[in-house]
Amino acid sequence: MQPILNLTSESLSEVKYILHDIDDTITNGGKLLPESYGALWKLSRAGFQVIPVTGRPAGWCDLILREWPAAAVVGENGAFVDYWEGNERKRFFHPSVPKERLRDRLKQIEEACLREVPGCRVSKDQPYRVCDLAIDFNEDVHLGMDAALKIKAICERFGAVAKISSIHVNTWFGDYSKVEMAELFMKEVLHETDLEKKVVFFGDSPNDEPMFKRFPLSVGVANLAPFADQLTYLPAYITKGEGGLGFAEAADIIIRLKTGAGNR
């Protein structure tokens, strides 16, 4: 991983989209600071299409699309994308999202996790989800990675997909992921090709590795560094600052290199 200061204007020549994780990528201590929220607006006003890519629920995605400078939001780990078409808000579901008995099947996993991993809990944002289940191991409770791995194994025992984020284990039924949905949406809805030249992706944790692999212009915020030895595919660049402060640091560099504006 190179320091973000090594980024060049040549590498950004075709970049149109800024894709980013949310928790611990643009937040610090669970909060969206003025620096990171301001960076989103600066990127948007500089002409970039800003697209959060998150495991957070449908309810959050609706709010984000309406109140943040976001062109689209990939939600629930790739189950859907909320996006603007003119002044109309639309939702694009991944074709593999199950249409039958989904809630019943997720409820079985929930009961097993709560029974077999003491102290874990259903995430507080679960009521706003439509396609997946989030089990909290490190947001409102703090159980550590061993508990997260046990939760993941339980989910997989039921035949579900399970991914560990910095705060939750997210689990779902369906053949989709953040990276697959981001690519599908950009190709089928935005009609884009050569995505590796047009996208910069920001992430913070091992579950962002597929995005780091797919998009060569990827950036890790500094809090990714402790996980570096767990990753086969690292981001090309890393910031000095953690979370949203690192995101803001990189945003200023990208804007300066792309437009000559930067932080004023």
Helices and strands as residue ranges (DSSP letters): E 2-3, G 4-6, G 10-12, E 17-20, H 34-45, E 49-52, H 58-67, E 72-75, G 76-78, E 80-85, E 88-93, H 102-116, E 121-122, G 126-128, E 133-136, H 145-157, E 161-164, E 168-172, H 178-188, H 195-198, E 199-203, G 206-208, H 209-214, E 218-220, G 222-230, E 237-238, H 243-259
